[in-house]
Structure formats: structure tokens, C-alpha cells
Amino acid sequence: MFDFDTGTQMLILFGILLVIRVPVAFSLGLSSLFAMWQMGFGLDLVGDLLASGITKFSLLAIPFFILAGILMGTAGMADRMIRFFRVLMGSLPGGMGLVGVVVSLFWGAVSGSGPASVAAIGPMVIRGMEEDGYPKAFAAAMVCTGAALSIVIPPSIGLVIYGVIAEVSIGDLFIAAILPGVVMGALMLAALPFVRVQRAANKSSKLAELAPMPYGEFAFPKRVWLSFRDAIWGLMTPVVILGGIYTGIFTPTEAAVVAVVYALFVGFFVYRSLTISTLFDALTDAAASSAVVMLVVTFASLFGWVVTVDDVVGRYSEGLLALSDSQWTIMLVMAVILLIAGMFMDAVTIMFISLPIFLPVVRALEWDPVWFGVFLMINLAIGLFTPPVGINLFVAANVAKLSLEKIAVAAVPFLITSTLGLAIIALWPELTTYLLVWMK
């Protein structure tokens, strides 16, 4: 008979509940309640613990960034950005692949959410790449990968949650993630030449939707200017949000509110594409998306409390440190755990379960917690497009009307380049801290 401690029993129960397809939030809650009952705690404590876990000012950034991303998509910023980059790069061979990567990076700095990015930019990018000769499955896989970088490129919801858990400056995390995000995007570009692009003799007129009239009737410089003029409000979004944070004008949480106000202003008064009806739909979608995330955060905080009280943190972190005297071995073990977990769970859940165990190890080994946060996000980003539960794959399959298996196979080149990017960040932590040192 195995003699498992309460914390281990809770982890096993959590795994069983996931296997039988109980929603993640309720799996966390039920396994936590079971452990509290085993340890003799009264359930009257649960309400206070749930409230204390969710009432943190920094967490307000999550629903506001989600709302801002939805409003910007509804207002047409994504469409105009795609059109601009399409005009700028459309004459290059396979230019729509370049457009897809660049737009993914830009939109990551707008939405902060991988699935939301797939839904916002996916239809136009996939259609454009297909018209440009790319296989449809590869186009969908590229969108999955690019959108996954949304949790790396600031303002990232994942970095907000990491900052709250690890008690690290969210502003520092945002600055540190910029160069690694650019490196990951550049590595995505490196995968494009390995795909055979079938250049059509006569491109479909549908491409006109990506660079619509009157752009087409002007010379190239005029087309670039007109499309840039249309897209300038979307292109300025990262400047407004991140510039305000880095210059100290507002905090990351306040930046989320500013992003919502900015999106409302552009949608109602500049593009005039928002109406009361579309605003209501955006608020409804944002509320539903935020509720899912915040419900996981709430029950994960209860789960984390039990892990701490039962000293699961101490036992597992000591076991991790005892694996090897080599920091590289421990880092590799962490990366493998995170990558495997990312195949089955969402990023928020993984953070709340793993960080209480990993952070004491990070401190014991004197690793930079800011660097580790970026390293963690890249691991979790890879999980977003890795089967069987890579959520970006499901969204892209729905957008592209393809099977998840076809998109997963097409994503292999991006999986390879992303793993290479992870290795670069692990081996070269100065890439993460360079901007922080330079700005200070």
C-alpha cells in the first residue's frame, strides 16, 4: 500500500479529474477541497481564501487587456494592419508569410492572449497566405505559432500573472520580454523558406480585400502611404501602451484601462466602426473570456494555499534541487516538465501549480526571476500550439476548417524553431536583461 501525503493525493486527484474531462477550474477547486478536508480544515475558510486570492490590484489588468484586444479587433485595427503590411511586402515572393509573422508580433502587443489573436488575425492571414501559394494547414500553423507569442510579447496576460505570483515588477517583465519576443519572431521567419509555395499564374481577386481599392490604382509609394495612414492607429497601440509603462506615466494595470479607452476612441471617433450593438457584443465576449481566466486564477489560488500549507513546495523543490549539482540539468528538467504540462493544461493553471515549486529553486540557484519569467513564458507559448490540448490549435482548426491533426503536423517546423529560441534564451540570459540594464 502506497502511503501518499495529502499534497500528493491532491495532485493525483487533480490529474484524475483532468483525465475524465472535468473543467480545469473545478478540478483545481475539488482537489483543493478534498485536501483541506483531509487536513481537517473547516470549509468556512474557503470563502476567505478565494477572496484573498482574487482581490489583487494587478489582476485587474487581465480583464481590461482582454477587453482592449477584443475592441481593437472589432474596430478593424487588425484588418488595417494586415492590409498595410500586405501592401508593404506583397511584391516579395511568399510575402504573405512575412506579413503573417509581422502582424502576429504586432497583434501580440495588442491582445496579450494567444487564442484571441488567432481569432482576430487568423481568417485574413490564413486566406491571404493560401492565395499567396502557401498550404492552408501551414498558414494555420503559422498563425497558431505567431499568436502563441502573445503571452511572451508585452503587454502579456501571462507576464501579469507571473509578476503577481513571483512578486516581480510587471513593468520589468514587459521590458525584458521585448528582445526575446523579437528573436522568436525572427526564428519563425527562418521556417518560411522550407515550405514549397505554389505561385499562382493569376492570383485570385480575393487578394484585393487585403490591399483594397483605391490602393491598387496608385504607384507603390502612394499605396504604402495610404495603407499606413489607415493602419497608423493600430501601429501606435504598442507605443501608447508600452511607452506609457516604460516612461512611468502609468502602471501596467492602468495601461490596460488606457488601452480600453484608446480602443473606444479609435473605434467610435476615428474609424467609426464601433456601434452600441458591437460594443455590447465586445463586452459580452470579454466578460466570458475574463470569467474563464479569473475562475481558474481563483481556484488556483486555493490550490496554491494547500500546496504551501502541506509543504508540498518544500518537499518537491528540495527533490528538484537534489536531482543534480548541475544548474543546466535542473533547467532542462524544468523545461521538459513545462513543455509536457503545456500539452495538457492551459498556461494559467501551469503557472499556479508549478511556480510555488519552481520559485524556491530559482531563488536557491540565484537565477534572475525576471529572466526566468520570460523563459517560463516561452515554454508555455510552445504549449499553446502543441497537441493534444494546445488551445491555439483548436481555435485555428475552427477558423481554417481543417482537422487539428493536419495543423499540428504543419506546425512541426515552428515547433523546432521555437525550441531553438527557448535554448537561446536559456543559454543567453543577457538577451533578456539587456534592455533593463540599458534603460536604467
PADO-250109 format. One record per residue (C-alpha): residue in three letters; x, y, z. Coordinates in steps of 0.02 Angstrom, whole numbers, plus 32768, in hexadecimal, padded with zeros to 4 digits. Each point is the difference from the previous one (the first is absolute). Layout:
! residues N
> ALA, X, Y, Z
...
//
This chain:
! residues 440
> MET, 8000, 8000, 8000
> PHE, 8048, 80A6, 7FCC
> ASP, 8002, 8085, 8087
> PHE, 7FE7, 80A5, 7FA6
> ASP, 7FFE, 80A3, 8061
> THR, 7F69, 8073, 7FEE
> GLY, 8052, 8073, 7F82
> THR, 802E, 7F70, 7F8E
> GLN, 7F50, 7FB9, 800F
> MET, 7FBD, 80AA, 7FCB
> LEU, 8071, 8003, 7F67
> ILE, 7FCC, 7F50, 7FD0
> LEU, 7F48, 802B, 8014
> PHE, 8019, 809C, 7F97
> GLY, 804E, 7F97, 7F76
> ILE, 7F72, 7F82, 8005
> LEU, 7F7D, 8089, 7FF4
> LEU, 8059, 8049, 7F68
> VAL, 8007, 7F55, 7FAD
> ILE, 7F44, 7FE8, 8014
> ARG, 7FEA, 80AE, 7FB2
> VAL, 7FC6, 8063, 8097
> PRO, 801F, 80B9, 7FD8
> VAL, 80A9, 803C, 803F
> ALA, 7FBA, 8081, 807B
> PHE, 7F8F, 7F80, 8053
> SER, 808A, 7F7D, 8001
> LEU, 806B, 807A, 8061
> GLY, 7F72, 802B, 8077
> LEU, 7FC6, 7F4E, 8023
> SER, 80AF, 7FBC, 801D
> SER, 8026, 8093, 8074
> LEU, 7F60, 7FE3, 8064
> PHE, 802C, 7F47, 8010
> ALA, 80AC, 802C, 8044
> MET, 7FB9, 807F, 807C
> TRP, 7F86, 7F7C, 803E
> GLN, 808F, 7F83, 8014
> MET, 8064, 807F, 8064
> GLY, 7F6C, 802A, 8070
> PHE, 7FE2, 80B3, 7FCA
> GLY, 7F4E, 8042, 8007
> LEU, 7FB0, 802C, 7F5B
> ASP, 7FCD, 80A8, 8049
> LEU, 80B4, 8033, 7FDA
> VAL, 7FE7, 7FE8, 7F45
> GLY, 7FA2, 80A3, 7FDF
> ASP, 8087, 806B, 8051
> LEU, 808A, 7FA4, 7FA2
> LEU, 7FA8, 8014, 7F58
> ALA, 7FE3, 80B9, 8020
> SER, 80B3, 8021, 8036
> GLY, 8041, 7FA4, 7F67
> ILE, 7F9F, 8069, 7F83
> THR, 7FFF, 80AD, 8051
> LYS, 80A8, 803A, 7FBF
> PHE, 800D, 80A6, 7FA5
> SER, 8079, 7FBD, 7F7C
> LEU, 7F83, 7F7C, 7FC9
> LEU, 7F8A, 808A, 7FC3
> ALA, 8073, 800C, 7F69
> ILE, 7FC2, 7F58, 7FC0
> PRO, 7F49, 802A, 7FD9
> PHE, 802D, 80AD, 7FBF
> PHE, 8087, 7FBF, 7F89
> ILE, 7F87, 7F7A, 7FC3
> LEU, 7F7A, 8085, 7FE2
> ALA, 807E, 8073, 7FA9
> GLY, 8035, 7F75, 7F8A
> ILE, 7F4D, 7FD4, 7FD2
> LEU, 7FD1, 80B7, 7FE6
> MET, 8097, 801C, 7F90
> GLY, 7FD4, 7F68, 7F98
> THR, 7F4A, 8037, 7FF4
> ALA, 8034, 80B0, 7FD0
> GLY, 8061, 7FBE, 7F6A
> MET, 80B2, 8024, 803A
> ALA, 803A, 7F50, 7FD5
> ASP, 7FBA, 800B, 7F4F
> ARG, 8055, 80A6, 7FDF
> MET, 80A7, 7FC4, 8045
> ILE, 7FFA, 7F66, 7F8F
> ARG, 7FD6, 806C, 7F6A
> PHE, 8092, 8074, 8023
> PHE, 8080, 7F74, 8010
> ARG, 7FB2, 7FAB, 7F69
> VAL, 801D, 809C, 7F96
> LEU, 80AF, 8014, 8048
> MET, 8039, 7F4C, 7FE2
> GLY, 7F84, 7FC2, 7F7F
> SER, 807C, 8007, 7F70
> LEU, 807B, 7F8C, 8058
> PRO, 7FFA, 7F44, 7FDC
> GLY, 7F93, 7FAF, 8084
> GLY, 7FE4, 80AF, 8046
> MET, 7F63, 7FD1, 805D
> GLY, 8067, 7F8C, 806F
> LEU, 8069, 8096, 8034
> VAL, 7F60, 8062, 801B
> GLY, 7FB9, 7F77, 806F
> VAL, 809A, 7FFC, 8071
> VAL, 800E, 80BD, 8010
> VAL, 7F46, 8016, 8022
> SER, 8008, 7F76, 8082
> LEU, 8089, 805E, 805B
> PHE, 7FA1, 80A4, 7FF7
> TRP, 7F5B, 7FB4, 8032
> GLY, 8055, 7FA8, 8091
> ALA, 8028, 80AD, 8042
> VAL, 7F47, 802B, 7FF5
> SER, 7F9C, 7F6B, 803D
> GLY, 8073, 7FA7, 807C
> SER, 7F9E, 7F5E, 7FE1
> GLY, 802E, 7F73, 7F8A
> PRO, 7F52, 7FBD, 7FD8
> ALA, 7FBC, 80B2, 7FEC
> SER, 808B, 8027, 7F84
> VAL, 7FD9, 7F65, 7F98
> ALA, 7F4A, 8033, 7FF8
> ALA, 8028, 80B6, 7FD6
> ILE, 8085, 7FEF, 7F7A
> GLY, 7FEA, 7F4A, 7FCC
> PRO, 7F78, 800E, 7F7A
> MET, 8057, 8088, 7F9A
> VAL, 80B2, 7FBD, 8014
> ILE, 7FD1, 7F4C, 7FD6
> ARG, 7F9B, 8036, 7F69
> GLY, 808A, 8074, 7FC4
> MET, 808A, 7F7E, 8014
> GLU, 7F96, 7F7F, 7FA5
> GLU, 7FE4, 807A, 7F70
> ASP, 80BC, 8020, 8001
> GLY, 8024, 7F47, 7FE3
> TYR, 801D, 7FBF, 80B1
> PRO, 7FAC, 7F5C, 8035
> LYS, 7F69, 8028, 806A
> ALA, 8037, 7F91, 8090
> PHE, 80AA, 8056, 8006
> ALA, 7FAC, 80AB, 8001
> ALA, 7F92, 7FCB, 8092
> ALA, 8099, 7FBA, 805C
> MET, 805E, 80A3, 7FE6
> VAL, 7F6F, 8063, 804A
> CYS, 7FFC, 7F87, 8095
> THR, 80B9, 801B, 8020
> GLY, 8000, 80BC, 7FE7
> ALA, 7F67, 8015, 806E
> ALA, 8054, 7F96, 8087
> LEU, 8084, 8088, 800E
> SER, 7F75, 806F, 8045
> ILE, 8028, 7FBD, 80AE
> VAL, 80B8, 802E, 7FE7
> ILE, 7FF4, 80AA, 7FAC
> PRO, 7FC4, 8088, 8076
> PRO, 7F80, 802C, 803A
> SER, 7FEC, 7F47, 8027
> ILE, 7F77, 7FBC, 8072
> GLY, 8076, 7F72, 802C
> LEU, 8088, 8079, 8039
> VAL, 7F80, 805D, 806B
> ILE, 7FD1, 7F5E, 8059
> TYR, 80B7, 7FCD, 8014
> GLY, 8028, 80AB, 8049
> VAL, 7F74, 7FED, 807F
> ILE, 8034, 7F50, 8034
> ALA, 80BC, 801F, 8002
> GLU, 7FEF, 80B2, 8047
> VAL, 806B, 8044, 7F72
> SER, 7FE9, 80AA, 7FAC
> ILE, 7F88, 7FE9, 7F6F
> GLY, 804C, 8097, 7FA9
> ASP, 80AD, 7FAD, 8007
> LEU, 7FB7, 7F60, 7FBA
> PHE, 7FB2, 805F, 7F6F
> ILE, 80A6, 8053, 7FD5
> ALA, 8061, 7F5D, 8011
> ALA, 7F8B, 7FA2, 7F8A
> ILE, 8015, 8075, 7F6A
> LEU, 80A4, 7FBE, 7FB7
> PRO, 7FD8, 7F47, 801F
> GLY, 7F58, 801C, 7FAA
> VAL, 8057, 804C, 7F69
> VAL, 807C, 7F6E, 7FFB
> MET, 7F70, 7F83, 8003
> GLY, 7FAD, 805D, 7F71
> ALA, 80A1, 8002, 7F9A
> LEU, 8012, 7F44, 8017
> MET, 7F4F, 7FEC, 7FBF
> LEU, 8036, 8059, 7F61
> ALA, 808F, 7F82, 7FF0
> ALA, 7F80, 7F74, 7FEB
> LEU, 7FA9, 8051, 7F6A
> PRO, 8081, 7FD5, 7F77
> PHE, 7FED, 7F46, 8027
> VAL, 7F4B, 8000, 7FC5
> ARG, 7FDA, 7FEB, 7F49
> VAL, 7F99, 8094, 7FC7
> GLN, 7F94, 7FE3, 7F66
> ARG, 7FFF, 80A7, 7FA6
> ALA, 7F5F, 800F, 7F9D
> ALA, 8009, 8044, 7F50
> ASN, 7F6B, 8071, 801F
> LYS, 7FE2, 8028, 80B6
> SER, 7F4D, 8000, 803B
> SER, 7FA8, 80A5, 8009
> LYS, 7FE2, 7FDA, 80B8
> LEU, 80AC, 8049, 8021
> ALA, 7FB3, 80A9, 7FDB
> GLU, 7FAC, 7FF1, 80AA
> LEU, 80AE, 8003, 804F
> ALA, 8039, 8099, 7F9E
> PRO, 7F59, 8049, 7FCB
> MET, 7FDA, 808B, 7F85
> PRO, 802A, 808C, 7FF1
> TYR, 80AF, 7FC4, 8031
> GLY, 8011, 7F94, 7F64
> GLU, 7FEF, 808F, 7F84
> PHE, 8093, 8065, 8047
> ALA, 80BC, 7FEC, 7FF3
> PHE, 8056, 7F9A, 8089
> PRO, 8035, 8094, 806E
> LYS, 7F4F, 8045, 7FFE
> ARG, 7FB5, 7F56, 8029
> VAL, 8078, 7FEF, 8094
> TRP, 7FD3, 80AD, 803F
> LEU, 7F44, 7FE6, 7FF2
> SER, 8005, 7F57, 8056
> PHE, 8075, 8044, 8086
> ARG, 7F89, 8091, 801F
> ASP, 7F72, 7F84, 801A
> ALA, 8068, 7F91, 8072
> ILE, 8059, 8085, 8068
> TRP, 7F88, 7FF4, 8093
> GLY, 801E, 7F46, 8010
> LEU, 80BC, 8011, 7FE8
> MET, 8004, 8085, 8089
> THR, 7FAC, 7F8E, 807F
> PRO, 80A1, 7FB0, 8043
> VAL, 804F, 80AD, 8008
> VAL, 7F71, 8046, 8067
> ILE, 7FF0, 7F6B, 8075
> LEU, 80B6, 7FD0, 8018
> GLY, 8044, 80B0, 7FF1
> GLY, 7F91, 8038, 808E
> ILE, 803B, 7F70, 806D
> TYR, 80B9, 8016, 7FDB
> THR, 7FFE, 80BC, 801A
> GLY, 7FA5, 7FEC, 80A6
> ILE, 7F63, 805C, 7FCA
> PHE, 7F94, 7F6F, 8038
> THR, 8010, 7F52, 804A
> PRO, 7FDF, 7F60, 7F9C
> THR, 7F53, 7FF3, 804F
> GLU, 7FD8, 80B4, 7FD4
> ALA, 8045, 7FDF, 7F51
> ALA, 7F79, 7F7D, 7FE8
> VAL, 7F7A, 8082, 8024
> VAL, 8057, 807C, 7F8C
> ALA, 7FFF, 7F7A, 7F78
> VAL, 7F44, 7FEE, 8011
> VAL, 7FE5, 80BD, 7FF8
> TYR, 8074, 800A, 7F69
> ALA, 7FA1, 7F74, 7FA7
> LEU, 7F58, 8054, 8024
> PHE, 8041, 80A7, 7FBF
> VAL, 8043, 7FB6, 7F5F
> GLY, 7F68, 7F92, 7FE5
> PHE, 7F7D, 8087, 801E
> PHE, 8054, 80A1, 7FC5
> VAL, 808A, 7FD1, 7F84
> TYR, 7FC9, 7F64, 7FA3
> ARG, 7F4A, 8013, 8036
> SER, 7FF0, 7F44, 7FF3
> LEU, 7FC2, 7FE5, 80B2
> THR, 7F48, 800F, 8028
> ILE, 7F9F, 7FE7, 80A0
> SER, 7FD0, 7F54, 7FC0
> THR, 80B3, 7FCB, 7FD8
> LEU, 803C, 804B, 80A4
> PHE, 7F82, 7F96, 805E
> ASP, 803B, 7F64, 7FA2
> ALA, 80B5, 802A, 8028
> LEU, 7FD8, 8018, 80B8
> THR, 7FA4, 7F59, 8001
> ASP, 8091, 7FA5, 7FAE
> ALA, 807E, 8053, 8074
> ALA, 7F99, 7FD4, 809A
> ALA, 7FF4, 7F4A, 7FCB
> SER, 80BB, 7FF3, 7FD9
> SER, 8030, 805C, 80A0
> ALA, 7F8E, 7F92, 8069
> VAL, 8056, 7F62, 7FC2
> VAL, 80AD, 8044, 8029
> MET, 7FD0, 804C, 80A7
> LEU, 7FA3, 7F63, 8037
> VAL, 809F, 7F9C, 7FE4
> VAL, 8065, 8085, 805D
> THR, 7F86, 7FFB, 8092
> PHE, 8001, 7F44, 801A
> ALA, 80BA, 7FF6, 7FD8
> SER, 8022, 8076, 8092
> LEU, 7FA3, 7F86, 8073
> PHE, 8065, 7F72, 7FB6
> GLY, 80A0, 8061, 801E
> TRP, 7FD0, 8022, 80B5
> VAL, 7FEC, 7F45, 8021
> VAL, 80A7, 7FDD, 7FAA
> THR, 8054, 807E, 8073
> VAL, 7FAC, 7FC8, 80A1
> ASP, 8027, 7F48, 7FE2
> ASP, 80B4, 802E, 7FD4
> VAL, 7FF2, 7FAF, 7F56
> VAL, 806B, 8091, 7FC5
> GLY, 808E, 7FD5, 8075
> ARG, 8001, 7F46, 7FDA
> TYR, 7FF4, 800F, 7F43
> SER, 8078, 8092, 7FEF
> GLU, 8081, 7FA6, 806D
> GLY, 7FE9, 7F66, 7F94
> LEU, 801C, 8068, 7F65
> LEU, 80A0, 804C, 8047
> ALA, 803D, 7F53, 8032
> LEU, 7FF2, 7FBF, 7F4D
> SER, 80A9, 8043, 7FCD
> ASP, 808B, 8078, 802D
> SER, 7FF4, 8049, 7F51
> GLN, 7F91, 8097, 7FE9
> TRP, 7FED, 7FD2, 7F47
> THR, 7FB7, 7F57, 802D
> ILE, 7F82, 804F, 8076
> MET, 7FD2, 8081, 7F7D
> LEU, 7FE8, 7F77, 7F7E
> VAL, 7F90, 7F9E, 8077
> MET, 7F98, 809C, 801F
> ALA, 7FF0, 8020, 7F46
> VAL, 7FCA, 7F4D, 7FDC
> ILE, 7F7F, 8006, 808D
> LEU, 7FB9, 80A4, 7FBE
> LEU, 7FFC, 7FC5, 7F4B
> ILE, 7FA7, 7F5E, 802E
> ALA, 7F87, 805C, 8072
> GLY, 7FDD, 807A, 7F72
> MET, 7FC2, 7F6F, 7F96
> PHE, 7F72, 7FE2, 807A
> MET, 7FDB, 809E, 8063
> ASP, 7FEC, 80BA, 7FE3
> ALA, 808B, 807A, 802D
> VAL, 7FA8, 804D, 8097
> THR, 7FE5, 7F58, 8055
> ILE, 80B3, 7FCA, 7FDF
> MET, 8044, 809E, 8050
> PHE, 7F99, 7FF0, 809E
> ILE, 8031, 7F49, 8015
> SER, 80B7, 8006, 7FCF
> LEU, 803D, 80AA, 803D
> PRO, 7FED, 7FDE, 80BC
> ILE, 8077, 7F6F, 7FE3
> PHE, 8073, 8051, 7F80
> LEU, 8017, 80AB, 804F
> PRO, 805C, 7FC0, 809D
> VAL, 8075, 7FA5, 7F89
> VAL, 801A, 80A0, 7F9B
> ARG, 802C, 805D, 809F
> ALA, 8072, 7F75, 8041
> LEU, 8061, 7FFE, 7F5C
> GLU, 8002, 80C0, 7FFD
> TRP, 7FB1, 8009, 7F54
> ASP, 7FB8, 80A7, 7FC9
> PRO, 7F42, 7FF2, 801D
> VAL, 7FE0, 8079, 7F6F
> TRP, 8062, 7F92, 7F88
> PHE, 7FAA, 7F65, 8044
> GLY, 7F56, 8050, 7FE2
> VAL, 8029, 8019, 7F47
> PHE, 804A, 7F50, 7FF6
> LEU, 7F5F, 7FBE, 804C
> MET, 7F92, 8061, 7F85
> ILE, 805C, 7FBB, 7F69
> ASN, 7FE6, 7F4F, 8044
> LEU, 7F47, 8022, 8017
> ALA, 7FF2, 8052, 7F55
> ILE, 803F, 7F60, 7FAF
> GLY, 7F7A, 7FA2, 8060
> LEU, 7F79, 806A, 7FAF
> PHE, 801D, 7FAE, 7F57
> THR, 8036, 7F53, 803A
> PRO, 7F7F, 7F72, 7FFB
> PRO, 7F9A, 7FB3, 804B
> VAL, 7FBA, 8098, 805D
> GLY, 8059, 8094, 7FAF
> ILE, 7F71, 807C, 8006
> ASN, 8040, 8065, 7F6C
> LEU, 7FF2, 7F64, 7F95
> PHE, 7F48, 7FEE, 802A
> VAL, 7FDB, 80B6, 7FD7
> ALA, 8063, 7FF8, 7F5D
> ALA, 7FAA, 7F5D, 7FCE
> ASN, 7F59, 8057, 8015
> VAL, 8038, 8099, 7F9F
> ALA, 8053, 7FA0, 7F71
> LYS, 7F7F, 7F72, 7FFB
> LEU, 808B, 7F7F, 8007
> SER, 8021, 7F6D, 8073
> LEU, 806D, 801F, 8098
> GLU, 8074, 7F74, 7FC8
> LYS, 8029, 8055, 7F59
> ILE, 802A, 80A4, 8055
> ALA, 8067, 7FA9, 8087
> VAL, 806B, 7FA7, 7F7C
> ALA, 8017, 80A4, 7FA0
> ALA, 8038, 8055, 80A2
> VAL, 8099, 7F8E, 8013
> PRO, 807A, 807D, 7FAD
> PHE, 7FC4, 8087, 8077
> LEU, 8010, 7F89, 8093
> ILE, 80B6, 7FE4, 7FD1
> THR, 8027, 80BA, 7FEC
> SER, 7FA4, 802A, 80A2
> THR, 8063, 7F7C, 805F
> LEU, 809F, 804C, 7FB8
> GLY, 7FC5, 80AA, 803E
> LEU, 7FE2, 7FB8, 80AD
> ALA, 80B2, 7FBC, 8001
> ILE, 8044, 80AB, 7FCD
> ILE, 7FA6, 8056, 8090
> ALA, 803D, 7F7B, 8079
> LEU, 80B5, 800A, 7FC7
> TRP, 8003, 80BD, 7FEB
> PRO, 7FA1, 8050, 8091
> GLU, 8052, 80A7, 7FDA
> LEU, 7F8B, 800F, 7F6B
> THR, 7F71, 800E, 807D
> THR, 8054, 807B, 8076
> TYR, 8055, 806E, 7F7D
> LEU, 7F74, 8080, 7FEC
> LEU, 7FE6, 8007, 80BD
> VAL, 80B7, 802A, 801C
> TRP, 8002, 807B, 7F6E
> MET, 7F64, 805E, 803A
> LYS, 8040, 800F, 80B2
//
